[in-house]
Amino acid sequence: MKDYYQILGVDKKATDDQLKKAYRKLAREHHPDANPNNPKAEARFKELSEAYEVLSDPAKRREYDMFGAFGGMGGQGWGGQRQAGHGGPGGFGGATGGAPFGGLDDILQAVFRGAGAGAGQAPPRPQKGRDVEVEASISLEEAVAGTSVTLSITPPDRVTKRIKVTIPAGVDTGSRVRVAREGDPGISGGAPGDLFVKVAVRPHPRFTRDGDDLTFDFPLSVFDAVLGAEVTVPTLEGEVKLKIPPATQGGTTFRLKNKGVPHLRGGGRGALMVRLLLQIPEELGDEELALWRRLARRDVVAT
C-alpha cells in the first residue's frame, strides 16, 4: 500500500494548505519539463500527483484514511468479508455469505475511479478546481487610467507561469478582478478554478481619494485670496486653470467636474475638490508690516 502522506512528506494531520504547499514544492522539483529524458523524475511526478489528487479531496481522503487504518489491524490486511447487498468499499463486516474484498490496491483504485468495490456505482462527478486569490499593488495614476500587471502563478500540478491581467480604470483598494480558468486545476475532468486579483491602490503624496472624488489642498497667498487671481492647479492628467474671485476665504473648496476617478461600473467620473489653504508670508519687512497695521486700523484713505 502506498503511503500518500509519506510520498508528500507531510503528517497525517496536515491541513489542506500544508498539503498544497508540499505538493507544489515537490511537483516543481520533479516536473518532467524540469527533468527532460528522466524516467525516474516522471514516475515520481506521477506518484506525487496521484497522492495529492486523493489527499486534496475530502471524500477520497476519508476513504483512504479509513482503509489504511483497517488494513493495518492485526496484519489481516483486506481479506475480511462484506455483507451481502452492501456494495462499495465502506460495506465491510464479519457477516457470512458475502463476497470477499480484493487486495488493497484494487480497492483504492476502485475508490479513485469512483466505481467502489461493488457494481453499479456512478463514476465521480467532475469538480471545479479551487479559486486562487493574489494581490496586486498599483499607483493612483494607474487606478485612474487603467493598467495591466504580470503575475507569477504556480498551480498545484503545473510549473510556474506568468499571466498578464488587465486592471480596469476606476478600481480602488479591495476591488477584485476575475480571470476565468486560471485557478487550480479541476478534479476528475472538472473545469479549472478562477484567478482573483485583489487590488491595493497605494496612497498618493498630493491627492487623497474619497470614492471616485479626489481632494487636493492648494496653497493660496493671502494677496491672491483678497484681490482674486487665476491660478494653475495640478490634476492627475495635467494642469488646469482656476479663477479665484476677490475676498475668497481660506478653506473654500472648488469642485472641478470630471477630474476625479472614472466610475468603475458606468460612464462618467468623479470630481477634483480643490481646497484653498491660505499661505501667510513667513517674513515681512518694516514697510510691509506698517501697511498691514494701517489696514488693520482701517485708516487707509482711498485716493
C-alpha positions, 0 to 999 in steps of 0.5 A: 500500500502506498503511503500518500502522506509519506510520498508528500512528506507531510503528517497525517494531520496536515491541513489542506494548505500544508498539503498544497504547499508540499505538493507544489514544492515537490511537483516543481522539483520533479516536473518532467519539463524540469527533468527532460529524458528522466524516467525516474523524475516522471514516475515520481511526478506521477506518484506525487500527483496521484497522492495529492489528487486523493489527499486534496479531496475530502471524500477520497481522503476519508476513504483512504484514511479509513482503509489504511487504518483497517488494513493495518489491524492485526496484519489481516490486511483486506481479506475480511468479508462484506455483507451481502447487498452492501456494495462499495468499499465502506460495506465491510463486516464479519457477516457470512455469505458475502463476497470477499474484498480484493487486495488493497490496491484494487480497492483504492483504485476502485475508490479513485475511479469512483466505481467502489468495490461493488457494481453499479456505482456512478463514476465521480462527478467532475469538480471545479478546481479551487479559486486562487486569490493574489494581490496586486499593488498599483499607483493612483495614476494607474487606478485612474487610467487603467493598467495591466500587471504580470503575475507569477502563478504556480498551480498545484500540478503545473510549473510556474507561469506568468499571466498578464491581467488587465486592471480596469480604470476606476478600481480602488483598494479591495476591488477584485478582478476575475480571470476565468480558468486560471485557478487550480486545476479541476478534479476528475475532468472538472473545469479549472478554478478562477484567478482573483486579483485583489487590488491595493491602490497605494496612497498618493503624496498630493491627492487623497481619494474619497470614492471616485472624488479626489481632494487636493489642498492648494496653497493660496497667498493671502494677496491672491485670496483678497484681490482674486487671481487665476491660478494653475492647479495640478490634476492627475492628467495635467494642469488646469486653470482656476479663477479665484474671485476677490475676498475668497476665504481660506478653506473654500473648496472648488469642485472641478467636474470630471477630474476625479476617478472614472466610475468603475461600473458606468460612464462618467467620473468623479470630481477634483475638490480643490481646497484653498489653504491660505499661505501667510508670508513667513517674513515681512519687512518694516514697510510691509508690516506698517501697511498691514497695521494701517489696514488693520486700523482701517485708516487707509484713505482711498485716493 
